[in-house]
């Protein structure tokens, strides 16, 4: 299997200027909404992949994927 090609995305100057003008609160709100969007997206993907899973199983899988496997999926 070929190694993954590293891709580094760089923010353009216009977006950087916009974000510099945001207050700390506005930046935090943006980050929170991005986090919520990621969870909604993952929930839909996991529900499609595992339609028989209950809510707890789905939530554990979301945590596992968002944490890149750091969160232990063992329910103990």
N, C-alpha and C positions, 0 to 999 in steps of 0.2 A: 504494500500500500504506500502510495506517495505521501510525503509529509505535507501538511497543510501549508499553504502559502500565507505568510504573515501580511496582513493588510492593516495599515495605519490610516485612520481617517482623520483629516485635519479640518478644523472648523474654518470657514472662510471669514475674512476680515469684517464683512458687514454683520454677520451673526455675532461675532465676538464683540463688536461695538454695541450692539443691542443688549447683550448680556451684561456688559460692563455698566450699563445705565440702570440695571435692575437693583433694587434693594436686596439685602440679605433675605428678608422675608419673602420677596417675590421669587428669588432663586430657590428657596426652600419649598415654596408652594409648587413651583414647576417640577422640582425633583419628586415631590410627593405624588403629583399627578402622573408623572412618568412611571413611578413604582406601581401605582394603581392600574395603569394601562397594561403594564407587563403582566400583572397578576390576572387581569381579565383575559388577555390574550392566551396565557398559559392555561388558564382554567378551561377555555374553549377547546384548546388543542388536546388537553389531557382527557376531557370528557368525550371527545371524538375517538381518541385512541383506546380509552378504557370506559365504555359506556356503563358497565356494571359496577364501577367503583362507587363507594359511598363518599360523603362529603369529607370525612376525616382522611380517607386515603388520597383523595384529590388534593387536599390542603397539604398533606405531607409531601406529596410529589412536587407541588409548587415550591415548597420550601427547599426541597432537595435541589431542584433545578436552578432556582434563583441563587442559592448559595454555592453552586457548582459542586454539589455533593458533600459539602462540609456538614450540613445538617444530617444527623443520623436518622434514617428512616425506620429504625427499630422502635416500635411503639411502647417499649418498656418504660 
